[in-house]
Amino acid sequence: MQRAIHGALDAWLERPRRRAMVIRGARQVGKTWLVRDLAARHRLDLIELNFEREPGRAALFDDRGPAEVLRELGLLFGRSFDAGTSLLFLDEIQAVPRLLSKLRWFTEELPQLAVVAAGSLLEFALSNTGHSVPVGRVTYRYVEPMTFEEVLQARGEEQLLEELRSWSPGAELSPAAHERASRLYERFAMVGGMPAVVQADLDGEPPETVRRMQSDLAATYREDFARYATRLDPELLDRVLVSVSFRIGEKLVYSRLGEGLQHRHVKEAVELLAKARLLTLVPHSVADGIPLAGAADPRKRKAVFLDVGLVHATLRTPAAQAFPSPRDLAPGIRGRLAEQLAGQCLRQLHPSAGDEPTLHYWQRGGGRLGEVDYLIEVDQRVVPVELKAGATGSMKSLHQFMQEKGFEVALRSDTNPPSVQDVAVETTQGRPVRFRLLSLPGYLLWRAADTLRELIRKN
């Protein structure tokens, strides 16, 4: 499968003064496959160690310098390795977090050797052991589930991708392209972007098998809770995770997430689930300017799951002989799926070297009604994002927001073909507001940053 992160990994490998890299992300997002693929594409000898399966091999790194470690690995595998043509892969490094501090020595003493570590639940392991990540001494990359664009590539939909990539604000998208993209996006809404699940769907596995794989992944995460989350009862973590799935798109109110549970325990559970990368917390921002995080209020937060497939597993949506269309699900479920899918896409618009993807939202203060689903930053500007699960819906909160902030461009996502329109209306208080509205269906949200930049330049 072609992944967008390939280019970043290639650039890191070819950098003359590269640091050791740590690839972060939840389980089963494709970290191991990406490293193996990187070595194969660049014809490097792959030296792979998995510390969950064989934790004893971490002793090879004790009291030895990088060159000696490489010699020991040669003895272990029965062959000699050349530093300039090899890639050392330390997989599941969270099982032996003390090795993280040793990565810097490879950068400083054996820079010609490419070194990659990968791990899930790193924050869990580090908090339990007292070890720390060597900030400034290594390079980080964050891996997410597959995007809709990547799934289309995996499906061989090159003609459709070309149509979607060539669309620009103000142009008309082919009706046939809209119909096919909408149908495939509905499939994506039920399958999600976890690589193994996507591959099963591509291989023609029945929906019930796909759903069982999603449930098995959720069970794997629960097993991880028992292994690493020693501070809290894993059953409490699981209970909170399920409760959050029923409140996607809502402000998190801890008293509603765990009836009969102590407030501090629910809050800590939410924080740990975010550290495990199963949830992305979406804080409120007053949105007076950039960066949005500079005016964020961590007391007001929503949450988005790692992947929509995990939402299906926790909500137990049906999938027997065939997947239902999202349109056939209950209205409340459709709304949550729309919020999840949009958040899952929008948080990947600006991939960074090591930081976890972030999102924000806006809500009026003083107990007054009014909320904008998401806020993103594009070309030094704040852009509000309004979501609609169907083709219609009022935008009173967006109108109010645009009038109060004086912004010029907004984004709406619904099920209609993409379009641009000049909005000139009055708020419910009778105040005039004018702005340009870019409307994108969910299947085009991965192009939101590019199309917004083009629209801003033309504005």
Summary of the structure (lengths in Angstrom):
residues: 459
radius of gyration: 23.2
end to end distance: 37.7
largest distance: 78.7
contacts: 1474
relative contact order: 0.10
helix: 47%
strand: 19%
